[in-house]
Amino acid sequence: MTRAPRIVIIGGGIGGLAAALALERRGAETIVCEQSPSLSEIGAGINLTPNAVKALRALGVEDEVNAIASASNFLNIRSWRSGRYISRTRRGDFTEKFGAPNLSVHRADLLDVLAGALKSTDIRTGTRAVSVEGRANNAVARFADGGEIEADIVVGADGIHSAVRKSLFGADAPRFTGCICWRGMAPVDAVPRDINISDGALWMGPHGHVVHYPVRRGELLNIVAHCDSDSWTEESWTRECDVSEVMTTYSGWNSQLTRLYPCSTRWYKWALYDRDPLEKWSVGCATLLGDSAHAMLPYLGQGAAQAIEDGCVLAAVVAKHPDDLDAALLSYERIRAPRAKAAVLGSRARAKENHLASPWARLKRDVKFKLRETFGGGTKRDNTAFQVGWLYEYDVGKEMG
Ligand SMILES: Cc1cc2nc3c(=O)[nH]c(=O)nc-3n(C[C@H](O)[C@H](O)[C@H](O)COP(=O)(O)OP(=O)(O)OC[C@H]3O[C@@H](n4cnc5c(N)ncnc54)[C@H](O)[C@@H]3O)c2cc1C
């Protein structure tokens, strides 16, 4: 191909913008079509594990992300009622172990960094795709306003309810996981001083767990409380609820948590869905990326991480096979699908172990975590409680050149 490949990305979320940045940097002509009237993200935190930070490094925005992030020295796993420390994973040495730190950020700040780094991408907001057709040598995206765009590749980065996925592979509903969550965001100044909020925390109890970590250079505290429930199934990230719901659900839990909840003036609740992993991501020159391909539970903090890695790999294979985009997309899904599938299934498995109801099963789990923290596990010295070194050590920039 003598000209730059023209690539249309449906969806301007974290995955879509990361892909646009990666493609732009490899010389592609990129257009992002976002249904919302502006690029925006919900007021929630996101944890960037070392593999995500390395992917952002490959995109050239590591410094910008560092400037808006918080880094905690430990991830403390604590027991729901007593507050006992089940394990303390040292995160301070992640750079030495996994090649990058663990950072936590506000989602809107991360989106701003990605959007701010884009130079030539044509961003079209208020543009909702209704269908995509993947052909042998190109693809076409059709929009709600009746318009269409033909491109060398169309990428569906349009999230868990992807219209692109539906066009390419037919309708299939996301799977309700039996888990719901509440999320709040508290100004750090509003939190009682005796509560440890500088470390990342994960409180585990029967049928639920609660995470909190600082974001925005430590100015805000992100709180997400998860529990098993089938009484609520709405998958909306913006449904507001009263803090009393959270207080009631976690009434027997440690007072460090119950005193934390009222520090957030707004609470939102949503039901968590994932999807069974897809074996095939592409049809002709149309493909999927991020949650549209591999929506997963957030329990390994990998949804956005995998989406950013997807973008880096897609850009690298397109640059490698500019004259054979079919081969590029085959290579893309061959590289990405197994890793994303492992993250989807690994996250599902965590839901069970995080929420064990039997005290005996919890004790056995806690001892296992402590042993891992103390002695490490796996082939490398991986001291993470969940043995996720295999996820963290991956460096998409080094792998793809
Ligand atoms: C509670 C919770 C906590 C999480 N924590 C973490 C974490 O700590 N670490 C992590 O890595 N991941 C985390 N995740 C997962 C992460 O948020 C998602 O995996 C990530 O946002 C996926 O990005 P995406 O760009 O694929 O999809 P989305 O973020 O959903 O973006 C899709 C975009 O497409 C647009 N769109 C949708 N349909 C159309 C259409 N038809 N036409 C045009 N535009 C369209 C949407 O408006 C949106 O802007 C968490 C998720 C949840 C629910």
The ligand as an SDF file (V2000), in Angstrom:
LIG
                    3D

 53 58  0  0  0  0  0  0  0  0999 V2000
  -16.1930   -1.5930   38.5170 C   0  0  0  0  0  0  0  0  0  0  0  0
  -15.1650   -1.6730   37.4400 C   0  0  0  0  0  0  0  0  0  0  0  0
  -13.8390   -1.4610   37.7560 C   0  0  0  0  0  0  0  0  0  0  0  0
  -12.8580   -1.6010   36.7770 C   0  0  0  0  0  0  0  0  0  0  0  0
  -11.5630   -1.4480   37.1410 N   0  0  0  0  0  0  0  0  0  0  0  0
  -10.5910   -1.6560   36.2280 C   0  0  0  0  0  0  0  0  0  0  0  0
   -9.2260   -1.5310   36.6090 C   0  0  0  0  0  0  0  0  0  0  0  0
   -8.8960   -1.2540   37.7650 O   0  0  0  0  0  0  0  0  0  0  0  0
   -8.2670   -1.7490   35.6610 N   0  0  0  0  0  0  0  0  0  0  0  0
   -8.5920   -2.0630   34.3460 C   0  0  0  0  0  0  0  0  0  0  0  0
   -7.6760   -2.2500   33.5290 O   0  0  0  0  0  0  0  0  0  0  0  0
   -9.8880   -2.1770   33.9690 N   0  0  0  0  0  0  0  0  0  0  0  0
  -10.8910   -1.9830   34.8660 C   0  0  0  0  0  0  0  0  0  0  0  0
  -12.1980   -2.0900   34.5010 N   0  0  0  0  0  0  0  0  0  0  0  0
  -12.5180   -2.4340   33.0990 C   0  0  0  0  0  0  0  0  0  0  0  0
  -12.4520   -1.2430   32.1760 C   0  0  0  0  0  0  0  0  0  0  0  0
  -13.2070   -0.1840   32.7020 O   0  0  0  0  0  0  0  0  0  0  0  0
  -12.9880   -1.5990   30.7990 C   0  0  0  0  0  0  0  0  0  0  0  0
  -12.4700   -2.8470   30.4130 O   0  0  0  0  0  0  0  0  0  0  0  0
  -12.5520   -0.5390   29.7880 C   0  0  0  0  0  0  0  0  0  0  0  0
  -13.1890    0.6880   30.0630 O   0  0  0  0  0  0  0  0  0  0  0  0
  -12.9200   -0.9740   28.3670 C   0  0  0  0  0  0  0  0  0  0  0  0
  -12.6180    0.0480   27.4730 O   0  0  0  0  0  0  0  0  0  0  0  0
  -13.3050    0.0670   26.0470 P   0  0  0  0  0  0  0  0  0  0  0  0
  -12.7470    1.2650   25.3840 O   0  0  0  0  0  0  0  0  0  0  0  0
  -13.1850   -1.2500   25.3850 O   0  0  0  0  0  0  0  0  0  0  0  0
  -14.8650    0.2500   26.3350 O   0  0  0  0  0  0  0  0  0  0  0  0
  -15.6370    1.4700   26.9970 P   0  0  0  0  0  0  0  0  0  0  0  0
  -14.8340    2.0970   28.0510 O   0  0  0  0  0  0  0  0  0  0  0  0
  -16.9850    0.9370   27.3420 O   0  0  0  0  0  0  0  0  0  0  0  0
  -15.7810    2.5230   25.8090 O   0  0  0  0  0  0  0  0  0  0  0  0
  -16.6480    2.2940   24.7140 C   0  0  0  0  0  0  0  0  0  0  0  0
  -16.9080    3.6250   24.0190 C   0  0  0  0  0  0  0  0  0  0  0  0
  -17.6730    3.3680   22.8470 O   0  0  0  0  0  0  0  0  0  0  0  0
  -18.7410    4.2810   22.7680 C   0  0  0  0  0  0  0  0  0  0  0  0
  -19.8000    3.6070   21.9800 N   0  0  0  0  0  0  0  0  0  0  0  0
  -20.5820    2.5810   22.3790 C   0  0  0  0  0  0  0  0  0  0  0  0
  -21.4030    2.2050   21.3800 N   0  0  0  0  0  0  0  0  0  0  0  0
  -21.1120    3.0170   20.3350 C   0  0  0  0  0  0  0  0  0  0  0  0
  -21.6180    3.1020   19.0080 C   0  0  0  0  0  0  0  0  0  0  0  0
  -22.5770    2.2850   18.5550 N   0  0  0  0  0  0  0  0  0  0  0  0
  -21.1120    4.0520   18.1700 N   0  0  0  0  0  0  0  0  0  0  0  0
  -20.1150    4.9010   18.6050 C   0  0  0  0  0  0  0  0  0  0  0  0
  -19.6120    4.8530   19.8570 N   0  0  0  0  0  0  0  0  0  0  0  0
  -20.0930    3.9150   20.7050 C   0  0  0  0  0  0  0  0  0  0  0  0
  -19.1280    4.5310   24.2220 C   0  0  0  0  0  0  0  0  0  0  0  0
  -19.8530    5.7300   24.3440 O   0  0  0  0  0  0  0  0  0  0  0  0
  -17.7590    4.5830   24.8680 C   0  0  0  0  0  0  0  0  0  0  0  0
  -17.1920    5.8660   24.8150 O   0  0  0  0  0  0  0  0  0  0  0  0
  -13.2100   -1.9240   35.4360 C   0  0  0  0  0  0  0  0  0  0  0  0
  -14.5460   -2.0870   35.0970 C   0  0  0  0  0  0  0  0  0  0  0  0
  -15.5290   -1.9790   36.0790 C   0  0  0  0  0  0  0  0  0  0  0  0
  -16.9680   -2.2100   35.6950 C   0  0  0  0  0  0  0  0  0  0  0  0
  1  2  1  0
  2  3  1  0
  2 52  2  0
  3  4  2  0
  4  5  1  0
  4 50  1  0
  5  6  2  0
  6  7  1  0
  6 13  1  0
  7  8  2  0
  7  9  1  0
  9 10  1  0
 10 11  2  0
 10 12  1  0
 12 13  2  0
 13 14  1  0
 14 15  1  0
 14 50  1  0
 15 16  1  0
 16 17  1  0
 16 18  1  0
 18 19  1  0
 18 20  1  0
 20 21  1  0
 20 22  1  0
 22 23  1  0
 23 24  1  0
 24 25  2  0
 24 26  1  0
 24 27  1  0
 27 28  1  0
 28 29  2  0
 28 30  1  0
 28 31  1  0
 31 32  1  0
 32 33  1  0
 33 34  1  0
 33 48  1  0
 34 35  1  0
 35 36  1  0
 35 46  1  0
 36 37  1  0
 36 45  1  0
 37 38  2  0
 38 39  1  0
 39 40  1  0
 39 45  2  0
 40 41  1  0
 40 42  2  0
 42 43  1  0
 43 44  2  0
 44 45  1  0
 46 47  1  0
 46 48  1  0
 48 49  1  0
 50 51  2  0
 51 52  1  0
 52 53  1  0
M  END
$$$$
